[in-house]
Amino acid sequence: MIIGKFGPKTFETSQNKILTFRDFSVSGDLNTSTEEASQKKPATTVKGPGLLKINAELQLLARLGVDVQAEIDSWFAIKDSKITYPFVLCGKAVSLNSFLLTNCESADYVITKAGTAPVIASAVLKLEFTEYLPPGASRSSNGKNNSAAGVKSSVSVSNPYKVPTTTQKAAAKRVNKGMSG
């Protein structure tokens, strides 16, 4: 059963392999600033929603079918590749935007002997993901990305607010009989 997915990686439980979260959290903040006022409490200005962050901790256990060293190496390679992917949890994307793996940390190694060679029997892998919006992209109030592939457009839009011209205003005036002078 697949519990989650990030790009080529899956979090799963099956007869051959168990790779799930030991700890998982999603957090988001609201960007605000304060404006000082003399003899008063500072005013708060809300700038907008911040980026979502995901923290996950995986217990990598060789006895549960996980190649510990290969798993660690592949996560570090994803971080270094700088490629974004949707983060899917229980069949649903956590956000409309993709995420970037921003930090990997492996710790708590347990090493055993397999034959004559040392092998990593277990380790803990801590992963941090940050929601990614490309430069120039903006998020509308409905959460949809308002940028064509995240690229700023150099095309100017005339009359973006659809303000009527003087001619259009004159044509739209109504005439009240008995009010003409």
MDAnalysis code that builds the backbone (N, CA, C; Angstrom):
import MDAnalysis as mda
import numpy as np

u = mda.Universe.empty(543, n_residues=181, atom_resindex=np.repeat(np.arange(181), 3), trajectory=True)
u.add_TopologyAttr("name", ["N", "CA", "C"] * 181)
u.add_TopologyAttr("resid", np.arange(1, 182))
u.add_TopologyAttr("resname", ["MET", "ILE", "ILE", "GLY", "LYS", "PHE", "GLY", "PRO", "LYS", "THR", "PHE", "GLU", "THR", "SER", "GLN", "ASN", "LYS", "ILE", "LEU", "THR", "PHE", "ARG", "ASP", "PHE", "SER", "VAL", "SER", "GLY", "ASP", "LEU", "ASN", "THR", "SER", "THR", "GLU", "GLU", "ALA", "SER", "GLN", "LYS", "LYS", "PRO", "ALA", "THR", "THR", "VAL", "LYS", "GLY", "PRO", "GLY", "LEU", "LEU", "LYS", "ILE", "ASN", "ALA", "GLU", "LEU", "GLN", "LEU", "LEU", "ALA", "ARG", "LEU", "GLY", "VAL", "ASP", "VAL", "GLN", "ALA", "GLU", "ILE", "ASP", "SER", "TRP", "PHE", "ALA", "ILE", "LYS", "ASP", "SER", "LYS", "ILE", "THR", "TYR", "PRO", "PHE", "VAL", "LEU", "CYS", "GLY", "LYS", "ALA", "VAL", "SER", "LEU", "ASN", "SER", "PHE", "LEU", "LEU", "THR", "ASN", "CYS", "GLU", "SER", "ALA", "ASP", "TYR", "VAL", "ILE", "THR", "LYS", "ALA", "GLY", "THR", "ALA", "PRO", "VAL", "ILE", "ALA", "SER", "ALA", "VAL", "LEU", "LYS", "LEU", "GLU", "PHE", "THR", "GLU", "TYR", "LEU", "PRO", "PRO", "GLY", "ALA", "SER", "ARG", "SER", "SER", "ASN", "GLY", "LYS", "ASN", "ASN", "SER", "ALA", "ALA", "GLY", "VAL", "LYS", "SER", "SER", "VAL", "SER", "VAL", "SER", "ASN", "PRO", "TYR", "LYS", "VAL", "PRO", "THR", "THR", "THR", "GLN", "LYS", "ALA", "ALA", "ALA", "LYS", "ARG", "VAL", "ASN", "LYS", "GLY", "MET", "SER", "GLY"])
u.atoms.positions = np.array([
    [0.848, -1.169, 0.000],
    [0.000, 0.000, 0.000],
    [0.901, 1.242, 0.000],
    [0.660, 2.132, -0.940],
    [1.429, 3.378, -1.019],
    [0.759, 4.417, -0.126],
    [1.535, 4.965, 0.796],
    [1.037, 5.964, 1.744],
    [1.275, 7.364, 1.204],
    [2.396, 7.559, 0.553],
    [2.741, 8.869, 0.028],
    [3.757, 8.743, -1.082],
    [3.965, 9.886, -1.766],
    [4.886, 9.883, -2.900],
    [5.489, 11.273, -3.047],
    [6.765, 11.292, -3.375],
    [7.470, 12.531, -3.709],
    [8.378, 12.209, -4.880],
    [7.991, 12.651, -6.061],
    [8.773, 12.359, -7.259],
    [8.936, 10.861, -7.439],
    [10.169, 10.392, -7.582],
    [10.394, 8.960, -7.811],
    [10.306, 8.125, -6.527],
    [10.185, 8.747, -5.380],
    [10.205, 8.038, -4.101],
    [8.787, 7.753, -3.609],
    [8.593, 6.584, -3.033],
    [7.298, 6.235, -2.448],
    [7.490, 5.837, -0.992],
    [6.496, 6.181, -0.189],
    [6.431, 5.749, 1.198],
    [5.396, 4.630, 1.192],
    [5.781, 3.443, 1.606],
    [4.907, 2.305, 1.388],
    [5.026, 1.240, 2.462],
    [4.020, 0.404, 2.488],
    [4.066, -0.823, 3.270],
    [3.637, -1.951, 2.342],
    [4.444, -2.992, 2.280],
    [4.124, -4.166, 1.466],
    [4.737, -5.387, 2.141],
    [4.567, -6.538, 1.537],
    [5.147, -7.760, 2.109],
    [6.664, -7.730, 2.045],
    [7.216, -6.992, 1.086],
    [8.662, -6.972, 0.891],
    [9.368, -5.772, 1.517],
    [8.594, -4.708, 1.794],
    [9.247, -3.481, 2.229],
    [8.302, -2.647, 3.084],
    [8.856, -2.063, 4.145],
    [8.107, -1.100, 4.961],
    [8.953, 0.159, 5.059],
    [8.446, 1.234, 4.477],
    [9.124, 2.529, 4.522],
    [8.059, 3.593, 4.740],
    [7.839, 3.956, 5.996],
    [6.819, 4.942, 6.344],
    [7.416, 6.002, 7.255],
    [6.626, 7.011, 7.553],
    [7.065, 8.099, 8.420],
    [7.031, 7.654, 9.878],
    [8.011, 8.092, 10.583],
    [7.981, 7.936, 12.032],
    [7.423, 9.230, 12.634],
    [7.665, 10.299, 11.954],
    [7.179, 11.612, 12.385],
    [6.903, 12.409, 11.121],
    [5.771, 13.104, 11.066],
    [5.386, 13.853, 9.870],
    [4.629, 15.092, 10.297],
    [4.956, 16.245, 9.687],
    [4.215, 17.467, 9.993],
    [4.175, 18.384, 8.768],
    [3.067, 19.117, 8.659],
    [2.896, 20.145, 7.634],
    [2.648, 21.445, 8.388],
    [3.365, 22.497, 8.024],
    [3.163, 23.781, 8.696],
    [3.129, 24.905, 7.663],
    [2.438, 25.950, 8.016],
    [2.358, 27.139, 7.175],
    [2.239, 28.355, 8.063],
    [2.679, 29.465, 7.572],
    [2.593, 30.681, 8.368],
    [1.927, 31.786, 7.564],
    [1.684, 32.876, 8.218],
    [1.115, 34.057, 7.590],
    [2.166, 35.153, 7.684],
    [2.551, 35.729, 6.546],
    [3.558, 36.794, 6.547],
    [2.924, 38.089, 7.025],
    [3.471, 38.629, 8.101],
    [2.975, 39.883, 8.660],
    [4.154, 40.794, 8.993],
    [3.859, 42.048, 9.164],
    [4.854, 42.994, 9.664],
    [4.135, 43.969, 10.582],
    [4.896, 44.638, 11.416],
    [4.292, 45.610, 12.323],
    [4.822, 46.996, 12.005],
    [3.963, 47.969, 12.223],
    [4.300, 49.366, 11.985],
    [4.183, 50.087, 13.316],
    [5.302, 50.614, 13.772],
    [5.330, 51.273, 15.072],
    [4.545, 52.588, 15.035],
    [3.865, 52.873, 16.138],
    [3.131, 54.124, 16.286],
    [3.469, 54.686, 17.662],
    [3.650, 55.975, 17.743],
    [4.017, 56.620, 18.989],
    [2.870, 56.516, 19.999],
    [3.193, 56.063, 21.185],
    [2.252, 55.961, 22.295],
    [1.099, 54.985, 22.044],
    [1.216, 54.131, 21.056],
    [0.155, 53.175, 20.733],
    [0.766, 51.813, 20.481],
    [-0.102, 50.830, 20.450],
    [0.348, 49.507, 20.043],
    [0.677, 49.549, 18.560],
    [1.647, 48.751, 18.124],
    [1.985, 48.746, 16.695],
    [0.851, 48.140, 15.862],
    [0.698, 48.661, 14.651],
    [-0.310, 48.140, 13.725],
    [0.264, 46.935, 12.993],
    [-0.575, 45.960, 12.752],
    [-0.153, 44.762, 12.042],
    [-0.603, 44.833, 10.595],
    [0.320, 44.576, 9.698],
    [0.009, 44.508, 8.271],
    [0.145, 43.067, 7.837],
    [-0.902, 42.547, 7.199],
    [-0.872, 41.178, 6.708],
    [-0.407, 41.217, 5.261],
    [0.710, 40.540, 4.983],
    [1.266, 40.525, 3.629],
    [0.698, 39.385, 2.796],
    [0.360, 38.274, 3.437],
    [-0.200, 37.142, 2.706],
    [0.294, 35.827, 3.261],
    [-0.167, 34.734, 2.662],
    [0.242, 33.424, 3.161],
    [1.709, 33.139, 2.868],
    [2.350, 32.451, 3.799],
    [3.733, 32.028, 3.598],
    [3.758, 30.672, 2.905],
    [4.929, 30.181, 2.668],
    [5.089, 28.886, 2.013],
    [4.873, 27.754, 3.014],
    [4.267, 26.671, 2.552],
    [4.092, 25.498, 3.399],
    [5.428, 24.784, 3.575],
    [5.589, 24.146, 4.718],
    [6.788, 23.359, 4.995],
    [6.339, 21.980, 5.467],
    [7.060, 20.967, 5.022],
    [6.793, 19.593, 5.434],
    [8.058, 19.046, 6.068],
    [7.907, 18.431, 7.226],
    [9.009, 17.734, 7.882],
    [8.618, 16.279, 8.019],
    [9.520, 15.392, 7.652],
    [9.261, 13.963, 7.758],
    [10.503, 13.272, 8.298],
    [10.272, 12.309, 9.148],
    [11.368, 11.509, 9.678],
    [11.081, 10.055, 9.348],
    [12.066, 9.406, 8.744],
    [11.918, 8.017, 8.338],
    [12.873, 7.145, 9.146],
    [12.374, 6.019, 9.628],
    [13.224, 5.022, 10.265],
    [13.553, 4.004, 9.193],
    [14.803, 3.962, 8.768],
    [15.241, 3.039, 7.721],
    [15.771, 1.772, 8.370],
    [15.105, 0.656, 8.112],
    [15.482, -0.615, 8.723],
    [15.727, -1.661, 7.641],
    [16.939, -2.192, 7.591],
    [17.286, -3.205, 6.597],
    [16.434, -4.456, 6.778],
    [16.102, -4.827, 8.002],
    [15.309, -6.036, 8.245],
    [13.885, -5.914, 7.719],
    [13.457, -4.676, 7.350],
    [12.126, -4.469, 6.773],
    [12.195, -4.260, 5.261],
    [13.306, -4.695, 4.655],
    [13.427, -4.664, 3.206],
    [13.967, -3.377, 2.617],
    [14.521, -2.510, 3.445],
    [15.047, -1.231, 2.968],
    [16.562, -1.334, 2.811],
    [17.067, -0.935, 1.648],
    [18.509, -0.807, 1.450],
    [18.873, 0.566, 2.011],
    [19.309, 0.582, 3.252],
    [19.488, 1.829, 4.004],
    [20.412, 2.795, 3.287],
    [21.599, 2.344, 2.890],
    [22.558, 3.238, 2.244],
    [22.016, 3.768, 0.919],
    [21.385, 2.916, 0.128],
    [20.821, 3.353, -1.159],
    [19.701, 4.368, -0.947],
    [18.896, 4.167, 0.087],
    [17.798, 5.095, 0.381],
    [18.349, 6.474, 0.765],
    [19.352, 6.487, 1.619],
    [19.976, 7.757, 2.028],
    [20.591, 8.447, 0.815],
    [21.346, 7.710, 0.015],
    [21.997, 8.285, -1.163],
    [20.978, 8.861, -2.141],
    [19.863, 8.167, -2.346],
    [18.872, 8.642, -3.320],
    [18.178, 9.917, -2.842],
    [17.918, 10.031, -1.536],
    [17.298, 11.267, -1.029],
    [18.261, 12.446, -1.133],
    [19.525, 12.226, -0.835],
    [20.511, 13.302, -0.983],
    [20.645, 13.706, -2.457],
    [20.544, 12.758, -3.366],
    [20.612, 13.066, -4.802],
    [19.408, 13.903, -5.242],
    [18.229, 13.603, -4.706],
    [17.044, 14.408, -5.030],
    [17.239, 15.835, -4.538],
    [17.760, 15.996, -3.323],
    [18.018, 17.344, -2.790],
    [18.986, 18.097, -3.695],
    [20.058, 17.448, -4.079],
    [21.077, 18.098, -4.901],
    [20.618, 18.373, -6.330],
    [19.602, 17.649, -6.793],
    [19.103, 17.849, -8.159],
    [18.287, 19.134, -8.292],
    [17.773, 19.656, -7.183],
    [16.990, 20.909, -7.163],
    [15.714, 20.808, -8.005],
    [15.141, 19.628, -8.116],
    [13.916, 19.429, -8.891],
    [12.732, 19.416, -7.939],
    [11.653, 20.071, -8.332],
    [10.450, 20.103, -7.509],
    [9.484, 19.012, -7.942],
    [8.719, 18.508, -6.982],
    [7.698, 17.492, -7.239],
    [6.490, 17.785, -6.350],
    [5.322, 17.333, -6.760],
    [4.178, 17.400, -5.842],
    [4.427, 16.436, -4.683],
    [3.967, 16.788, -3.510],
    [4.040, 15.872, -2.373],
    [2.638, 15.290, -2.200],
    [2.525, 13.992, -2.388],
    [1.230, 13.315, -2.337],
    [1.159, 12.509, -1.045],
    [0.076, 12.691, -0.313],
    [-0.149, 11.970, 0.935],
    [-1.542, 11.352, 0.891],
    [-1.624, 10.057, 1.032],
    [-2.899, 9.318, 0.990],
    [-3.671, 9.613, -0.292],
    [-2.966, 9.698, -1.409],
    [-3.596, 9.882, -2.711],
    [-3.971, 11.302, -3.059],
    [-3.642, 12.269, -2.203],
    [-4.008, 13.667, -2.449],
    [-2.785, 14.566, -2.276],
    [-2.624, 15.513, -3.211],
    [-1.503, 16.454, -3.124],
    [-1.682, 17.347, -1.898],
    [-0.608, 17.579, -1.167],
    [-0.649, 18.418, 0.027],
    [-0.944, 19.869, -0.355],
    [-0.503, 20.300, -1.538],
    [-0.695, 21.673, -2.014],
    [-0.868, 21.653, -3.521],
    [-1.436, 22.729, -4.055],
    [-1.526, 22.876, -5.499],
    [-0.147, 23.097, -6.112],
    [0.814, 23.523, -5.288],
    [2.178, 23.787, -5.749],
    [3.083, 22.600, -5.430],
    [4.187, 22.533, -6.135],
    [5.185, 21.491, -5.896],
    [6.031, 21.856, -4.680],
    [6.858, 20.906, -4.262],
    [7.754, 21.112, -3.130],
    [9.193, 20.860, -3.562],
    [10.096, 21.485, -2.846],
    [11.526, 21.336, -3.060],
    [12.100, 20.702, -1.800],
    [12.872, 19.639, -1.962],
    [13.542, 19.025, -0.817],
    [14.715, 19.925, -0.454],
    [14.640, 20.575, 0.701],
    [15.635, 21.585, 1.062],
    [16.661, 21.103, 2.072],
    [16.365, 20.007, 2.779],
    [17.329, 19.536, 3.762],
    [17.185, 18.035, 3.975],
    [18.311, 17.348, 4.024],
    [18.376, 15.916, 4.356],
    [19.366, 15.764, 5.500],
    [19.010, 14.943, 6.452],
    [19.930, 14.658, 7.546],
    [19.788, 13.185, 7.907],
    [20.898, 12.465, 7.874],
    [20.870, 11.067, 8.294],
    [21.621, 10.956, 9.616],
    [21.061, 10.142, 10.521],
    [21.643, 10.024, 11.859],
    [21.329, 8.659, 12.446],
    [21.831, 8.424, 13.634],
    [21.553, 7.222, 14.422],
    [21.843, 5.936, 13.648],
    [22.986, 5.893, 13.023],
    [23.389, 4.702, 12.262],
    [23.648, 3.519, 13.202],
    [23.151, 2.366, 12.797],
    [23.498, 1.112, 13.464],
    [24.147, 0.251, 12.396],
    [25.385, -0.141, 12.657],
    [26.153, -0.902, 11.668],
    [26.376, -2.311, 12.200],
    [26.120, -3.276, 11.329],
    [26.333, -4.680, 11.685],
    [27.262, -5.314, 10.657],
    [27.545, -6.561, 10.876],
    [28.440, -7.291, 9.987],
    [27.610, -8.267, 9.145],
    [27.773, -8.196, 7.836],
    [27.131, -9.138, 6.915],
    [28.250, -9.890, 6.219],
    [28.488, -11.116, 6.634],
    [29.647, -11.842, 6.105],
    [30.903, -11.238, 6.687],
    [31.732, -10.701, 5.816],
    [32.967, -10.066, 6.283],
    [32.919, -8.548, 6.170],
    [31.827, -8.019, 5.601],
    [31.739, -6.577, 5.366],
    [30.762, -5.903, 6.334],
    [31.065, -4.664, 6.740],
    [30.104, -3.925, 7.570],
    [28.943, -3.425, 6.704],
    [27.740, -3.448, 7.282],
    [26.531, -3.019, 6.583],
    [25.710, -2.148, 7.527],
    [25.057, -1.136, 6.967],
    [24.193, -0.283, 7.777],
    [22.869, -1.027, 7.994],
    [22.580, -1.348, 9.238],
    [21.356, -2.080, 9.571],
    [20.174, -1.136, 9.735],
    [20.445, 0.062, 10.230],
    [19.355, 1.042, 10.388],
    [19.931, 2.444, 10.487],
    [19.076, 3.398, 10.198],
    [19.419, 4.819, 10.323],
    [18.121, 5.606, 10.345],
    [18.210, 6.836, 10.797],
    [17.073, 7.753, 10.781],
    [17.369, 8.807, 9.724],
    [16.380, 9.081, 8.884],
    [16.533, 10.083, 7.834],
    [15.517, 11.187, 8.077],
    [15.997, 12.404, 8.250],
    [15.129, 13.560, 8.471],
    [15.102, 14.384, 7.188],
    [13.892, 14.669, 6.704],
    [13.707, 15.388, 5.444],
    [12.907, 16.655, 5.680],
    [13.292, 17.742, 5.019],
    [12.548, 19.003, 5.078],
    [12.226, 19.438, 3.662],
    [10.961, 19.745, 3.427],
    [10.476, 20.176, 2.127],
    [9.878, 21.575, 2.274],
    [10.051, 22.405, 1.248],
    [9.461, 23.736, 1.228],
    [8.660, 23.898, -0.058],
    [7.455, 24.429, 0.091],
    [6.605, 24.687, -1.077],
    [7.361, 25.604, -2.028],
    [7.221, 25.355, -3.310],
    [8.001, 26.104, -4.297],
    [7.084, 26.835, -5.259],
    [7.286, 28.134, -5.362],
    [6.666, 28.967, -6.385],
    [7.804, 29.617, -7.148],
    [7.851, 29.470, -8.466],
    [8.964, 30.057, -9.221],
    [8.953, 31.583, -9.140],
    [10.106, 32.206, -9.368],
    [10.163, 33.670, -9.347],
    [9.144, 34.264, -10.309],
    [8.428, 35.271, -9.839],
    [7.427, 35.934, -10.675],
    [6.055, 35.321, -10.563],
    [5.939, 34.168, -9.937],
    [4.626, 33.539, -9.785],
    [3.928, 34.151, -8.590],
    [2.631, 34.209, -8.665],
    [1.854, 34.691, -7.528],
    [0.723, 33.731, -7.292],
    [0.254, 33.717, -6.079],
    [-0.857, 32.845, -5.743],
    [-2.081, 33.719, -5.547],
    [-3.149, 33.379, -6.254],
    [-4.383, 34.142, -6.109],
    [-5.099, 33.709, -4.849],
    [-6.168, 34.397, -4.516],
    [-6.911, 34.081, -3.314],
    [-7.551, 32.705, -3.385],
    [-7.751, 32.173, -4.594],
    [-8.325, 30.834, -4.698],
    [-7.242, 29.765, -4.672],
    [-5.974, 30.169, -4.468],
    [-4.888, 29.216, -4.330],
    [-4.265, 28.786, -5.638],
    [-4.793, 29.260, -6.773],
    [-4.246, 28.847, -8.063],
    [-3.070, 29.721, -8.436],
    [-2.150, 29.129, -9.132],
    [-0.955, 29.817, -9.580],
    [-1.324, 30.754, -10.729],
    [-0.988, 32.027, -10.631],
    [-1.351, 33.019, -11.638],
    [-0.214, 33.335, -12.586],
    [0.556, 32.365, -12.943],
    [1.677, 32.605, -13.828],
    [1.767, 31.476, -14.834],
    [2.004, 31.828, -16.062],
    [2.159, 30.804, -17.099],
    [3.518, 30.156, -16.925],
    [3.529, 28.978, -16.377],
    [4.747, 28.204, -16.125],
    [5.741, 28.969, -15.254],
    [5.243, 29.912, -14.452],
    [6.099, 30.626, -13.516],
    [7.021, 31.627, -14.168],
    [6.771, 32.023, -15.404],
    [7.642, 32.963, -16.097],
    [6.960, 34.321, -16.152],
    [7.704, 35.365, -15.814],
    [7.149, 36.705, -15.922],
    [6.926, 37.033, -17.385],
    [5.804, 37.614, -17.670],
    [5.483, 37.947, -19.052],
    [5.905, 39.377, -19.336],
    [6.459, 39.598, -20.522],
    [6.839, 40.952, -20.907],
    [5.737, 41.610, -21.723],
    [4.609, 40.915, -21.909],
    [3.500, 41.456, -22.673],
    [2.724, 42.411, -21.781],
    [2.499, 43.626, -22.264],
    [1.715, 44.566, -21.471],
    [0.249, 44.430, -21.850],
    [-0.598, 44.593, -20.880],
    [-2.033, 44.482, -21.096],
    [-2.618, 45.880, -21.024],
    [-3.266, 46.301, -22.116],
    [-3.870, 47.621, -22.090],
    [-5.211, 47.529, -21.377],
    [-5.466, 48.481, -20.526],
    [-6.709, 48.576, -19.775],
    [-6.998, 47.289, -18.987],
    [-6.102, 46.876, -18.116],
    [-6.298, 45.613, -17.404],
    [-7.520, 45.608, -16.497],
    [-7.984, 46.784, -16.053],
    [-9.132, 46.845, -15.154],
    [-10.444, 47.096, -15.887],
    [-10.374, 47.134, -17.227],
    [-11.545, 47.310, -18.086],
    [-12.346, 48.565, -17.714],
    [-11.630, 49.675, -17.536],
    [-12.267, 50.960, -17.261],
    [-12.851, 51.488, -18.569],
    [-14.138, 51.869, -18.592],
    [-14.741, 52.353, -19.844],
    [-14.097, 53.648, -20.321],
    [-14.016, 53.782, -21.626],
    [-13.490, 55.016, -22.212],
    [-14.553, 56.104, -22.105],
    [-14.182, 57.340, -22.403],
    [-15.123, 58.460, -22.361],
    [-16.276, 58.235, -23.324],
    [-15.995, 57.736, -24.513],
    [-17.034, 57.455, -25.504],
    [-17.999, 56.392, -24.989],
    [-17.449, 55.335, -24.379],
    [-18.298, 54.277, -23.834],
    [-19.164, 54.800, -22.689],
    [-18.610, 55.692, -21.872],
    [-19.387, 56.266, -20.773],
    [-20.541, 57.103, -21.309],
    [-20.267, 57.931, -22.331],
    [-21.311, 58.781, -22.911],
    [-22.423, 57.937, -23.523],
    [-22.046, 56.832, -24.174],
    [-23.045, 55.966, -24.806],
    [-23.863, 55.218, -23.756],
    [-23.307, 55.022, -22.592],
    [-24.012, 54.274, -21.556],
    [-24.924, 55.163, -20.704],
    [-24.863, 56.511, -20.873],
    [-25.705, 57.390, -20.080],
    [-27.155, 57.185, -20.441],
    [-27.979, 57.155, -19.445],
    [-29.389, 57.049, -19.733],
    [-29.981, 58.449, -19.799],
    [-31.015, 58.558, -20.551],
    [-31.689, 59.847, -20.717],
    [-33.032, 59.766, -19.985],
    [-33.232, 60.658, -19.065],
    [-34.498, 60.733, -18.359],
    [-35.377, 61.819, -18.967],
    [-36.515, 61.373, -19.468],
    [-37.441, 62.348, -20.054],
    [-37.934, 63.280, -18.967],
    [-38.050, 64.494, -19.259],
    [-38.508, 65.460, -18.292],
    [-37.390, 66.039, -17.463],
    [-36.198, 65.488, -17.601],
    [-35.058, 65.986, -16.826],
    [-34.154, 66.837, -17.700],
    [-34.438, 66.859, -18.981],
    [-33.569, 67.658, -19.852],
    [-33.955, 69.118, -19.738],
    [-33.027, 69.958, -19.867],
    [-33.310, 71.313, -19.551],
    [-33.203, 72.225, -20.633],
])
